[in-house]
Structure formats: structure tokens, C-alpha cells
Amino acid sequence: MIIRDSRSTMKNAVLVCHCILDPLTRAEGTKKITRDIIKEVLQNDISIIQLPCPEMIYGFHRAPCNKEDYDTPEYRRHCRTLAEHTANTVAAYNDAHFTIFGLISVGGSPSCGCQRTHVQGEHVNEPGVFIEELQHVFSEKGIDITITDHELLETEREKEAFLSLRKRG
């Protein structure tokens, strides 16, 4: 009897910040996230790897914060540990000949924003604490993954450009 591996058509994966798939983990009072890119990812037979939520260390019931609220040595250590675990996961996928080609981050998040975060109540063009730690660890380990805030993947053109990063065949 031949058993077919359903993974045979799936060679690519994306990392996704936790709250994009599980909005219950978002800080109280934050706006809903558009998840259209997730539908596109699934329709293109791309696997989704959900990152841990670094802010859950503070529980479900927490007020929205700015980057400076999270930018402490303790929280950075926590994020660094999660980033190391994520890098090990990426390495395991790569060793199994799967390609993780992107990370969908959460624009405006003080932890998981890449192109945009909140500092002193204002939007600024810099990454959040967790994404900074991920970028450092990825760089140290030679991991090259494009990180894009979800809000930059809303138009068809933006989605197509992101999805075109994957390996074909």
C-alpha cells in the first residue's frame, strides 16, 4: 500500500505573528486585524507557522502599550528566547528542505510591528521589540526572511509581490 504524503505539494511556509491567527491574544481595545493575506496564503498551498505571542507573558487582560513600555532588559531577554526558538524552528524546516520565505508581522504593534510601531503614542517607522530581536537572531544565524507588516499586504498587487517571494516547483 502506498501512502501519499500530503506535504508533497507544500514546499513553502510563512511565519505569522500569533494574533493574526488568534485575535484573542491582542491587547484589550485594539482594532481588528485584516486577515485577507491568510486566505491567499492558504489558497496558494503555503504552510503557516504561528509564532508565539511575546506579550502573553502579561496575560490576556492587558492594556495597549507603546514600545518604550516593553523595551526593558527583562522583556528583551524574553523576546530573545522566543527568537532563538523561532530560528531553531526555521532551521529545522530548512533542514527538511522546506522554505520559509516570509514573516507576516503586525503593523503598529510595540512587539510585532516591523515597518511601523508605536513610540510615545505616535506611529514611527521602526520595528517592535520582538521583531528587533528576531532580526538580530536571524542575522546571527544567517537566516534571510522577508518581514512585512500585515497592513502592507492589503492590495492584490502587494499580496502578489509578497507571495512571489516563494520558491516554485
Summary of the structure (lengths in Angstrom):
residues: 169
radius of gyration: 16.2
end to end distance: 26.5
largest distance: 62.2
contacts: 496
relative contact order: 0.19
helix: 44%
strand: 15%
